[in-house]
Amino acid sequence: MSITQILFWILSIMAILGALMVVVSKSPVYSVLWLIMVFFAISGHYILLNAQFLAIVNLIVYAGAIMVLFLFVIMLMNLNADTEPQKNKWLKIAGVIAGGALLLVFVGALKNADLKSQIAEVNHGDIGLIHNLGLALFNDYVIPFEISSVLFLSAMVGAVVIGKKE
């Protein structure tokens, strides 16, 4: 067993256990913290697949910005168990049935998938590298990139002008 396989299994177990803890945790704050751990495990998978850009963007955008926003919203909502409305038992049963139906759909979709012939390239290849993204962005797509930057600049100037007091 190679080190990449060991890391894959460790990261997979971390992601699955973290996702289960997101659902099982009583406190919404703990659920958000477990979700951050899931995002770190997913970023580790991206690094194993040689997609460093996706790993960094996942950490910065999701584990950083979005999760901080979730934490602020949860803390501002002041969720208490006393004020939470009690759910009907029929609603809980309908949720279990819907989840079971979704599981059956997933099993049915994966039953006919040929997973043995699909092998991910690990530790070689240059598909996910930031260098290749930069080359494609500034060689093939330089004009649309510059047009979008001028559009963003004009939107920022427009927002400043609209928001400025007279």
N, CA, C and O atoms as a DFTB+ gen file, in Angstrom:
664 C
 N C O
     1  1       0.839      -1.177       0.000
     2  2       0.000       0.000       0.000
     3  2       0.886       1.243       0.000
     4  3       1.773       1.380       0.843
     5  1       0.644       2.144      -0.943
     6  2       1.477       3.337      -1.043
     7  2       0.959       4.426      -0.107
     8  3      -0.128       4.323       0.461
     9  1       1.770       5.467       0.031
    10  2       1.405       6.562       0.934
    11  2       0.172       7.310       0.424
    12  3      -0.620       7.809       1.223
    13  1       0.004       7.391      -0.901
    14  2      -1.183       8.083      -1.424
    15  2      -2.457       7.305      -1.120
    16  3      -3.498       7.906      -0.855
    17  1      -2.389       5.986      -1.154
    18  2      -3.561       5.190      -0.791
    19  2      -3.894       5.332       0.690
    20  3      -5.062       5.423       1.066
    21  1      -2.872       5.350       1.515
    22  2      -3.097       5.530       2.949
    23  2      -3.717       6.900       3.219
    24  3      -4.673       7.016       3.986
    25  1      -3.163       7.939       2.581
    26  2      -3.729       9.282       2.748
    27  2      -5.155       9.358       2.221
    28  3      -6.007      10.015       2.819
    29  1      -5.415       8.688       1.103
    30  2      -6.768       8.680       0.559
    31  2      -7.755       8.100       1.560
    32  3      -8.823       8.668       1.786
    33  1      -7.399       6.967       2.161
    34  2      -8.320       6.328       3.097
    35  2      -8.484       7.142       4.373
    36  3      -9.583       7.213       4.923
    37  1      -7.406       7.755       4.852
    38  2      -7.517       8.600       6.041
    39  2      -8.417       9.796       5.755
    40  3      -9.293      10.118       6.557
    41  1      -8.207      10.453       4.622
    42  2      -9.031      11.612       4.266
    43  2     -10.483      11.210       4.017
    44  3     -11.400      11.954       4.365
    45  1     -10.698      10.046       3.422
    46  2     -12.067       9.585       3.175
    47  2     -12.801       9.307       4.476
    48  3     -13.968       9.668       4.629
    49  1     -12.114       8.663       5.414
    50  2     -12.739       8.384       6.712
    51  2     -13.021       9.689       7.444
    52  3     -14.067       9.835       8.075
    53  1     -12.083      10.647       7.361
    54  2     -12.316      11.955       7.985
    55  2     -13.537      12.636       7.391
    56  3     -14.352      13.200       8.122
    57  1     -13.673      12.588       6.057
    58  2     -14.792      13.259       5.398
    59  2     -16.125      12.595       5.752
    60  3     -17.113      13.283       6.013
    61  1     -16.152      11.274       5.761
    62  2     -17.406      10.572       6.057
    63  2     -17.807      10.769       7.517
    64  3     -18.970      11.048       7.806
    65  1     -16.851      10.626       8.440
    66  2     -17.171      10.832       9.855
    67  2     -17.572      12.277      10.131
    68  3     -18.490      12.534      10.910
    69  1     -16.878      13.221       9.487
    70  2     -17.241      14.623       9.659
    71  2     -18.631      14.922       9.130
    72  3     -19.387      15.667       9.754
    73  1     -18.976      14.346       7.981
    74  2     -20.318      14.561       7.421
    75  2     -21.390      13.949       8.315
    76  3     -22.461      14.531       8.491
    77  1     -21.104      12.770       8.884
    78  2     -22.062      12.178       9.822
    79  2     -22.218      13.040      11.072
    80  3     -23.325      13.181      11.594
    81  1     -21.133      13.610      11.549
    82  2     -21.205      14.450      12.739
    83  2     -21.942      15.764      12.452
    84  3     -22.559      16.331      13.353
    85  1     -21.883      16.251      11.211
    86  2     -22.658      17.444      10.841
    87  2     -24.140      17.170      11.043
    88  3     -24.873      18.018      11.550
    89  1     -24.572      15.992      10.648
    90  2     -25.988      15.646      10.742
    91  2     -26.383      15.297      12.174
    92  3     -27.482      15.639      12.610
    93  1     -25.508      14.626      12.905
    94  2     -25.855      14.104      14.220
    95  2     -25.707      15.152      15.328
    96  3     -26.388      15.061      16.349
    97  1     -24.838      16.136      15.147
    98  2     -24.558      17.106      16.215
    99  2     -25.815      17.854      16.630
   100  3     -26.623      18.265      15.797
   101  1     -25.958      18.021      17.942
   102  2     -27.113      18.745      18.489
   103  2     -26.962      20.250      18.299
   104  3     -27.943      20.938      18.015
   105  1     -25.763      20.762      18.448
   106  2     -25.520      22.196      18.349
   107  2     -25.202      22.587      16.905
   108  3     -24.377      21.935      16.266
   109  1     -25.834      23.627      16.381
   110  2     -25.517      24.062      15.016
   111  2     -24.087      24.573      14.879
   112  3     -23.496      24.465      13.805
   113  1     -23.529      25.121      15.939
   114  2     -22.144      25.607      15.877
   115  2     -21.193      24.430      15.688
   116  3     -20.259      24.510      14.891
   117  1     -21.423      23.340      16.412
   118  2     -20.589      22.153      16.231
   119  2     -20.768      21.557      14.835
   120  3     -19.816      21.031      14.260
   121  1     -21.975      21.635      14.292
   122  2     -22.198      21.147      12.929
   123  2     -21.360      21.928      11.923
   124  3     -20.783      21.348      11.003
   125  1     -21.296      23.241      12.102
   126  2     -20.471      24.061      11.198
   127  2     -19.002      23.713      11.350
   128  3     -18.279      23.651      10.355
   129  1     -18.548      23.484      12.570
   130  2     -17.144      23.128      12.773
   131  2     -16.818      21.770      12.153
   132  3     -15.740      21.592      11.585
   133  1     -17.738      20.817      12.258
   134  2     -17.522      19.520      11.608
   135  2     -17.510      19.687      10.085
   136  3     -16.754      19.006       9.392
   137  1     -18.334      20.581       9.571
   138  2     -18.355      20.819       8.127
   139  2     -17.036      21.414       7.650
   140  3     -16.595      21.129       6.537
   141  1     -16.411      22.228       8.472
   142  2     -15.083      22.756       8.129
   143  2     -14.087      21.608       8.016
   144  3     -13.240      21.613       7.123
   145  1     -14.179      20.621       8.912
   146  2     -13.298      19.462       8.818
   147  2     -13.541      18.683       7.525
   148  3     -12.598      18.185       6.910
   149  1     -14.800      18.580       7.119
   150  2     -15.114      17.904       5.856
   151  2     -14.470      18.644       4.688
   152  3     -13.928      18.015       3.778
   153  1     -14.525      19.982       4.709
   154  2     -13.905      20.760       3.640
   155  2     -12.392      20.582       3.611
   156  3     -11.795      20.547       2.535
   157  1     -11.764      20.469       4.781
   158  2     -10.327      20.208       4.802
   159  2     -10.013      18.839       4.206
   160  3      -9.032      18.696       3.476
   161  1     -10.832      17.831       4.507
   162  2     -10.604      16.498       3.945
   163  2     -10.789      16.507       2.432
   164  3     -10.033      15.861       1.706
   165  1     -11.788      17.235       1.962
   166  2     -12.009      17.319       0.510
   167  2     -10.845      18.035      -0.162
   168  3     -10.429      17.656      -1.257
   169  1     -10.319      19.069       0.490
   170  2      -9.146      19.750      -0.073
   171  2      -7.939      18.807      -0.124
   172  3      -7.131      18.878      -1.050
   173  1      -7.823      17.935       0.863
   174  2      -6.763      16.929       0.817
   175  2      -6.928      15.985      -0.365
   176  3      -5.941      15.591      -0.986
   177  1      -8.173      15.618      -0.681
   178  2      -8.416      14.790      -1.862
   179  2      -8.020      15.532      -3.137
   180  3      -7.445      14.939      -4.050
   181  1      -8.329      16.831      -3.199
   182  2      -7.928      17.617      -4.374
   183  2      -6.414      17.631      -4.531
   184  3      -5.905      17.540      -5.649
   185  1      -5.695      17.745      -3.426
   186  2      -4.238      17.746      -3.509
   187  2      -3.724      16.385      -3.983
   188  3      -2.772      16.316      -4.760
   189  1      -4.353      15.305      -3.518
   190  2      -3.953      13.977      -3.991
   191  2      -4.195      13.813      -5.488
   192  3      -3.475      13.073      -6.158
   193  1      -5.205      14.501      -6.011
   194  2      -5.494      14.432      -7.447
   195  2      -4.708      15.465      -8.256
   196  3      -4.967      15.649      -9.446
   197  1      -3.749      16.140      -7.614
   198  2      -2.880      17.108      -8.260
   199  2      -3.664      18.338      -8.741
   200  3      -3.330      18.928      -9.769
   201  1      -4.683      18.710      -8.008
   202  2      -5.475      19.897      -8.333
   203  2      -5.307      20.905      -7.196
   204  3      -6.219      21.130      -6.400
   205  1      -4.120      21.503      -7.143
   206  2      -3.798      22.394      -6.041
   207  2      -4.681      23.636      -6.040
   208  3      -5.046      24.130      -4.973
   209  1      -5.025      24.143      -7.206
   210  2      -5.854      25.345      -7.282
   211  2      -7.223      25.104      -6.650
   212  3      -7.707      25.928      -5.874
   213  1      -7.841      23.978      -6.981
   214  2      -9.138      23.660      -6.384
   215  2      -9.029      23.491      -4.867
   216  3      -9.933      23.887      -4.132
   217  1      -7.934      22.908      -4.402
   218  2      -7.754      22.721      -2.961
   219  2      -7.663      24.066      -2.247
   220  3      -8.294      24.259      -1.208
   221  1      -6.887      24.992      -2.794
   222  2      -6.725      26.304      -2.167
   223  2      -8.020      27.094      -2.226
   224  3      -8.401      27.734      -1.246
   225  1      -8.701      27.057      -3.366
   226  2      -9.973      27.783      -3.488
   227  2     -11.006      27.194      -2.535
   228  3     -11.777      27.936      -1.926
   229  1     -11.032      25.882      -2.401
   230  2     -11.959      25.242      -1.470
   231  2     -11.689      25.699      -0.037
   232  3     -12.625      25.986       0.709
   233  1     -10.427      25.767       0.346
   234  2     -10.104      26.200       1.705
   235  2     -10.425      27.674       1.923
   236  3     -10.993      28.044       2.951
   237  1     -10.061      28.512       0.960
   238  2     -10.265      29.947       1.145
   239  2     -11.744      30.297       1.107
   240  3     -12.247      30.980       1.998
   241  1     -12.441      29.829       0.077
   242  2     -13.831      30.250      -0.112
   243  2     -14.762      29.524       0.847
   244  3     -15.516      30.166       1.579
   245  1     -14.722      28.202       0.855
   246  2     -15.702      27.458       1.645
   247  2     -15.312      27.376       3.117
   248  3     -16.066      27.821       3.983
   249  1     -14.139      26.811       3.407
   250  2     -13.764      26.639       4.811
   251  2     -13.489      27.980       5.475
   252  3     -13.633      28.103       6.691
   253  1     -13.100      28.977       4.707
   254  2     -12.842      30.283       5.284
   255  2     -14.060      31.161       5.308
   256  3     -14.671      31.358       6.358
   257  1     -14.418      31.690       4.163
   258  2     -15.439      32.742       4.099
   259  2     -16.847      32.237       4.382
   260  3     -17.547      32.814       5.214
   261  1     -17.274      31.183       3.718
   262  2     -18.650      30.714       3.862
   263  2     -18.911      30.191       5.272
   264  3     -19.968      30.459       5.843
   265  1     -17.972      29.458       5.830
   266  2     -18.195      28.906       7.161
   267  2     -18.188      29.998       8.231
   268  3     -18.928      29.900       9.210
   269  1     -17.367      31.034       8.063
   270  2     -17.415      32.157       9.000
   271  2     -18.772      32.837       8.909
   272  3     -19.351      33.218       9.927
   273  1     -19.278      32.988       7.696
   274  2     -20.606      33.570       7.516
   275  2     -21.668      32.702       8.186
   276  3     -22.555      33.231       8.856
   277  1     -21.597      31.386       8.020
   278  2     -22.545      30.480       8.679
   279  2     -22.470      30.625      10.194
   280  3     -23.500      30.671      10.866
   281  1     -21.250      30.697      10.735
   282  2     -21.100      30.839      12.181
   283  2     -21.731      32.133      12.684
   284  3     -22.413      32.134      13.708
   285  1     -21.508      33.234      11.969
   286  2     -22.108      34.499      12.378
   287  2     -23.626      34.437      12.332
   288  3     -24.296      34.917      13.247
   289  1     -24.168      33.853      11.283
   290  2     -25.629      33.759      11.163
   291  2     -26.194      32.891      12.283
   292  3     -27.202      33.251      12.892
   293  1     -25.565      31.764      12.561
   294  2     -26.059      30.874      13.615
   295  2     -25.979      31.555      14.973
   296  3     -26.890      31.428      15.792
   297  1     -24.887      32.280      15.213
   298  2     -24.757      32.956      16.501
   299  2     -25.750      34.108      16.633
   300  3     -26.242      34.373      17.730
   301  1     -26.046      34.789      15.546
   302  2     -27.001      35.891      15.598
   303  2     -28.443      35.404      15.725
   304  3     -29.292      36.122      16.252
   305  1     -28.728      34.193      15.247
   306  2     -30.094      33.682      15.314
   307  2     -30.480      33.291      16.736
   308  3     -31.669      33.256      17.053
   309  1     -29.514      32.997      17.597
   310  2     -29.772      32.635      18.986
   311  2     -30.773      31.482      19.079
   312  3     -31.867      31.628      19.625
   313  1     -30.376      30.350      18.538
   314  2     -31.254      29.187      18.513
   315  2     -31.337      28.542      19.897
   316  3     -30.320      28.154      20.471
   317  1     -32.534      28.433      20.415
   318  2     -32.770      27.769      21.698
   319  2     -33.682      26.577      21.474
   320  3     -34.531      26.595      20.583
   321  1     -33.506      25.535      22.287
   322  2     -34.368      24.359      22.172
   323  2     -35.777      24.668      22.676
   324  3     -36.731      24.008      22.264
   325  1     -35.929      25.677      23.574
   326  2     -37.248      25.999      24.122
   327  2     -38.167      26.610      23.067
   328  3     -39.356      26.297      22.998
   329  1     -37.581      27.497      22.239
   330  2     -38.407      28.209      21.261
   331  2     -38.582      27.440      19.967
   332  3     -39.369      27.850      19.114
   333  1     -37.875      26.342      19.798
   334  2     -37.971      25.574      18.557
   335  2     -39.301      24.830      18.504
   336  3     -39.666      24.139      19.455
   337  1     -40.027      24.970      17.395
   338  2     -41.305      24.261      17.297
   339  2     -41.089      22.747      17.182
   340  3     -40.145      22.293      16.535
   341  1     -41.965      21.985      17.810
   342  2     -41.872      20.529      17.777
   343  2     -42.400      20.016      16.435
   344  3     -43.441      20.455      15.946
   345  1     -41.661      19.085      15.865
   346  2     -42.044      18.547      14.559
   347  2     -43.016      17.386      14.740
   348  3     -42.920      16.609      15.690
   349  1     -43.936      17.296      13.819
   350  2     -44.927      16.236      13.813
   351  2     -44.232      14.898      13.508
   352  3     -43.258      14.866      12.756
   353  1     -44.728      13.800      14.086
   354  2     -44.091      12.503      13.832
   355  2     -44.293      12.074      12.384
   356  3     -43.465      11.341      11.843
   357  1     -45.386      12.517      11.739
   358  2     -45.598      12.184      10.328
   359  2     -44.567      12.878       9.449
   360  3     -44.149      12.338       8.424
   361  1     -44.160      14.075       9.855
   362  2     -43.137      14.787       9.107
   363  2     -41.794      14.069       9.215
   364  3     -41.040      14.006       8.244
   365  1     -41.500      13.533      10.390
   366  2     -40.264      12.765      10.567
   367  2     -40.290      11.488       9.730
   368  3     -39.289      11.121       9.115
   369  1     -41.440      10.812       9.709
   370  2     -41.566       9.581       8.917
   371  2     -41.418       9.893       7.427
   372  3     -40.779       9.141       6.692
   373  1     -42.012      11.005       6.985
   374  2     -41.879      11.401       5.578
   375  2     -40.424      11.710       5.236
   376  3     -39.973      11.410       4.131
   377  1     -39.687      12.306       6.171
   378  2     -38.271      12.580       5.948
   379  2     -37.455      11.306       5.814
   380  3     -36.565      11.218       4.968
   381  1     -37.759      10.314       6.654
   382  2     -37.046       9.036       6.577
   383  2     -37.357       8.333       5.254
   384  3     -36.463       7.758       4.633
   385  1     -38.611       8.378       4.826
   386  2     -38.993       7.747       3.556
   387  2     -38.315       8.453       2.384
   388  3     -37.830       7.799       1.461
   389  1     -38.280       9.795       2.419
   390  2     -37.627      10.543       1.337
   391  2     -36.131      10.248       1.302
   392  3     -35.560      10.092       0.222
   393  1     -35.483      10.168       2.478
   394  2     -34.062       9.833       2.521
   395  2     -33.796       8.425       2.004
   396  3     -32.816       8.198       1.295
   397  1     -34.664       7.476       2.356
   398  2     -34.521       6.108       1.847
   399  2     -34.703       6.038       0.345
   400  3     -34.000       5.289      -0.334
   401  1     -35.649       6.820      -0.184
   402  2     -35.853       6.855      -1.636
   403  2     -34.631       7.437      -2.341
   404  3     -34.234       6.952      -3.400
   405  1     -34.035       8.474      -1.755
   406  2     -32.819       9.051      -2.327
   407  2     -31.675       8.049      -2.298
   408  3     -30.899       7.969      -3.250
   409  1     -31.563       7.285      -1.219
   410  2     -30.540       6.244      -1.139
   411  2     -30.752       5.188      -2.218
   412  3     -29.789       4.729      -2.834
   413  1     -32.000       4.800      -2.450
   414  2     -32.288       3.830      -3.517
   415  2     -31.918       4.375      -4.889
   416  3     -31.408       3.637      -5.731
   417  1     -32.167       5.651      -5.122
   418  2     -31.791       6.265      -6.403
   419  2     -30.272       6.243      -6.572
   420  3     -29.776       5.930      -7.654
   421  1     -29.520       6.577      -5.496
   422  2     -28.060       6.537      -5.570
   423  2     -27.554       5.130      -5.840
   424  3     -26.667       4.937      -6.672
   425  1     -28.111       4.145      -5.142
   426  2     -27.685       2.747      -5.340
   427  2     -28.001       2.301      -6.761
   428  3     -27.188       1.634      -7.400
   429  1     -29.187       2.667      -7.259
   430  2     -29.554       2.307      -8.626
   431  2     -28.660       2.969      -9.660
   432  3     -28.345       2.361     -10.683
   433  1     -28.249       4.201      -9.412
   434  2     -27.377       4.897     -10.353
   435  2     -25.969       4.318     -10.345
   436  3     -25.328       4.237     -11.393
   437  1     -25.480       3.914      -9.176
   438  2     -24.129       3.381      -9.078
   439  2     -24.038       1.894      -9.405
   440  3     -22.944       1.367      -9.609
   441  1     -25.189       1.216      -9.457
   442  2     -25.183      -0.226      -9.705
   443  2     -24.624      -0.546     -11.086
   444  3     -23.873      -1.508     -11.245
   445  1     -24.980       0.244     -12.068
   446  2     -24.555      -0.032     -13.438
   447  2     -23.295       0.717     -13.832
   448  3     -22.849       0.599     -14.973
   449  1     -22.709       1.481     -12.927
   450  2     -21.499       2.234     -13.249
   451  2     -20.307       1.282     -13.315
   452  3     -20.159       0.386     -12.483
   453  1     -19.478       1.493     -14.302
   454  2     -18.281       0.675     -14.465
   455  2     -17.117       1.386     -13.772
   456  3     -16.366       2.126     -14.408
   457  1     -16.974       1.158     -12.473
   458  2     -15.973       1.862     -11.691
   459  2     -14.581       1.238     -11.811
   460  3     -13.587       1.891     -11.492
   461  1     -14.499       0.012     -12.256
   462  2     -13.195      -0.652     -12.346
   463  2     -12.328      -0.041     -13.437
   464  3     -11.104      -0.029     -13.308
   465  1     -12.935       0.468     -14.512
   466  2     -12.148       1.004     -15.625
   467  2     -11.804       2.475     -15.425
   468  3     -11.006       3.023     -16.185
   469  1     -12.388       3.129     -14.418
   470  2     -12.122       4.549     -14.190
   471  2     -11.093       4.689     -13.079
   472  3     -11.374       4.441     -11.907
   473  1      -9.899       5.092     -13.479
   474  2      -8.808       5.227     -12.521
   475  2      -8.335       6.683     -12.556
   476  3      -8.068       7.225     -13.628
   477  1      -8.234       7.302     -11.400
   478  2      -7.756       8.684     -11.319
   479  2      -6.234       8.690     -11.347
   480  3      -5.586       7.828     -10.753
   481  1      -5.669       9.676     -12.047
   482  2      -4.222       9.834     -12.066
   483  2      -3.783      10.514     -10.784
   484  3      -4.277      11.588     -10.442
   485  1      -2.868       9.896     -10.085
   486  2      -2.380      10.444      -8.821
   487  2      -0.875      10.643      -8.940
   488  3      -0.158       9.755      -9.404
   489  1      -0.400      11.810      -8.519
   490  2       1.022      12.158      -8.472
   491  2       1.696      12.275      -9.838
   492  3       2.924      12.328      -9.905
   493  1       0.945      12.315     -10.904
   494  2       1.540      12.613     -12.198
   495  2       0.473      13.228     -13.083
   496  3      -0.720      13.145     -12.791
   497  1       0.908      13.834     -14.146
   498  2      -0.020      14.578     -14.977
   499  2       0.009      16.037     -14.568
   500  3       0.499      16.382     -13.493
   501  1      -0.518      16.891     -15.431
   502  2      -0.461      18.323     -15.149
   503  2      -1.821      18.983     -15.349
   504  3      -1.895      20.145     -15.749
   505  1      -2.889      18.253     -15.073
   506  2      -4.220      18.778     -15.356
   507  2      -4.638      19.849     -14.369
   508  3      -5.213      20.852     -14.792
   509  1      -4.387      19.699     -13.097
   510  2      -4.919      20.631     -12.109
   511  2      -3.955      21.693     -11.637
   512  3      -4.223      22.355     -10.635
   513  1      -2.844      21.878     -12.323
   514  2      -1.822      22.789     -11.836
   515  2      -2.182      24.244     -12.110
   516  3      -2.812      24.561     -13.118
   517  1      -1.774      25.117     -11.203
   518  2      -2.059      26.541     -11.331
   519  2      -1.301      27.128     -12.514
   520  3      -1.787      28.058     -13.157
   521  1      -0.132      26.606     -12.806
   522  2       0.651      27.093     -13.943
   523  2      -0.132      26.930     -15.244
   524  3      -0.163      27.846     -16.066
   525  1      -0.758      25.787     -15.436
   526  2      -1.540      25.556     -16.659
   527  2      -2.780      26.447     -16.698
   528  3      -3.172      26.916     -17.767
   529  1      -3.399      26.684     -15.541
   530  2      -4.541      27.592     -15.497
   531  2      -4.116      28.995     -15.913
   532  3      -4.815      29.654     -16.682
   533  1      -2.982      29.450     -15.412
   534  2      -2.477      30.775     -15.785
   535  2      -2.150      30.866     -17.267
   536  3      -2.450      31.874     -17.907
   537  1      -1.537      29.819     -17.818
   538  2      -1.230      29.828     -19.252
   539  2      -2.495      29.883     -20.099
   540  3      -2.558      30.642     -21.066
   541  1      -3.497      29.092     -19.748
   542  2      -4.749      29.114     -20.506
   543  2      -5.467      30.443     -20.340
   544  3      -6.039      30.966     -21.297
   545  1      -5.441      30.990     -19.136
   546  2      -6.155      32.230     -18.862
   547  2      -5.520      33.405     -19.588
   548  3      -6.236      34.238     -20.144
   549  1      -4.210      33.493     -19.597
   550  2      -3.547      34.653     -20.187
   551  2      -3.089      34.441     -21.625
   552  3      -2.563      35.374     -22.232
   553  1      -3.267      33.265     -22.185
   554  2      -2.987      33.059     -23.606
   555  2      -4.278      32.959     -24.413
   556  3      -4.500      33.735     -25.342
   557  1      -5.116      32.012     -24.057
   558  2      -6.324      31.758     -24.843
   559  2      -7.477      32.693     -24.487
   560  3      -8.264      33.072     -25.355
   561  1      -7.576      33.061     -23.219
   562  2      -8.742      33.821     -22.758
   563  2      -8.371      35.199     -22.224
   564  3      -9.029      35.703     -21.314
   565  1      -7.326      35.818     -22.776
   566  2      -6.879      37.103     -22.247
   567  2      -7.892      38.216     -22.533
   568  3      -8.099      39.080     -21.681
   569  1      -8.519      38.218     -23.695
   570  2      -9.487      39.284     -24.026
   571  2     -10.743      39.171     -23.167
   572  3     -11.155      40.176     -22.588
   573  1     -11.381      37.986     -23.053
   574  2     -12.537      37.925     -22.137
   575  2     -12.161      38.231     -20.685
   576  3     -12.964      38.805     -19.950
   577  1     -10.948      37.855     -20.266
   578  2     -10.501      38.148     -18.910
   579  2     -10.382      39.653     -18.689
   580  3     -10.801      40.159     -17.648
   581  1      -9.819      40.365     -19.649
   582  2      -9.675      41.815     -19.522
   583  2     -11.026      42.514     -19.623
   584  3     -11.253      43.508     -18.934
   585  1     -11.919      42.019     -20.463
   586  2     -13.262      42.616     -20.557
   587  2     -14.001      42.448     -19.232
   588  3     -14.658      43.379     -18.766
   589  1     -13.900      41.272     -18.628
   590  2     -14.568      41.071     -17.336
   591  2     -13.940      41.935     -16.250
   592  3     -14.647      42.400     -15.356
   593  1     -12.624      42.163     -16.304
   594  2     -11.999      43.033     -15.295
   595  2     -12.463      44.474     -15.460
   596  3     -12.677      45.154     -14.457
   597  1     -12.629      44.970     -16.695
   598  2     -13.164      46.316     -16.915
   599  2     -14.617      46.387     -16.447
   600  3     -15.039      47.397     -15.884
   601  1     -15.376      45.326     -16.675
   602  2     -16.767      45.283     -16.215
   603  2     -16.835      45.347     -14.685
   604  3     -17.655      46.082     -14.134
   605  1     -15.979      44.583     -13.997
   606  2     -15.951      44.629     -12.527
   607  2     -15.518      46.002     -12.027
   608  3     -16.060      46.500     -11.040
   609  1     -14.544      46.619     -12.699
   610  2     -14.097      47.948     -12.301
   611  2     -15.217      48.973     -12.449
   612  3     -15.416      49.810     -11.567
   613  1     -15.949      48.911     -13.562
   614  2     -17.058      49.851     -13.747
   615  2     -18.186      49.577     -12.746
   616  3     -18.853      50.517     -12.312
   617  1     -18.414      48.316     -12.372
   618  2     -19.425      48.010     -11.365
   619  2     -19.017      48.562     -10.000
   620  3     -19.862      49.064      -9.260
   621  1     -17.728      48.473      -9.659
   622  2     -17.271      49.036      -8.382
   623  2     -17.411      50.549      -8.365
   624  3     -17.846      51.120      -7.365
   625  1     -17.047      51.207      -9.464
   626  2     -17.195      52.664      -9.533
   627  2     -18.669      53.037      -9.439
   628  3     -19.020      53.988      -8.741
   629  1     -19.539      52.300     -10.132
   630  2     -20.973      52.557     -10.058
   631  2     -21.521      52.370      -8.653
   632  3     -22.370      53.148      -8.218
   633  1     -21.052      51.349      -7.930
   634  2     -21.509      51.129      -6.561
   635  2     -21.059      52.257      -5.643
   636  3     -21.802      52.658      -4.748
   637  1     -19.847      52.774      -5.854
   638  2     -19.361      53.889      -5.037
   639  2     -20.169      55.142      -5.321
   640  3     -20.528      55.873      -4.398
   641  1     -20.460      55.396      -6.595
   642  2     -21.224      56.588      -6.966
   643  2     -22.658      56.505      -6.414
   644  3     -23.181      57.487      -5.887
   645  1     -23.277      55.347      -6.535
   646  2     -24.648      55.196      -6.036
   647  2     -24.697      55.287      -4.510
   648  3     -25.619      55.883      -3.954
   649  1     -23.707      54.699      -3.832
   650  2     -23.708      54.680      -2.385
   651  2     -23.206      55.960      -1.733
   652  3     -23.354      56.133      -0.524
   653  1     -22.624      56.847      -2.503
   654  2     -22.040      58.074      -1.926
   655  2     -23.143      59.040      -1.555
   656  3     -24.088      59.247      -2.316
   657  1     -23.012      59.631      -0.373
   658  2     -23.966      60.657       0.070
   659  2     -23.664      61.967      -0.654
   660  3     -22.521      62.239      -1.020
   661  1     -24.694      62.763      -0.852
   662  2     -24.501      64.031      -1.573
   663  2     -24.077      65.140      -0.662
   664  3     -23.874      66.267      -1.114
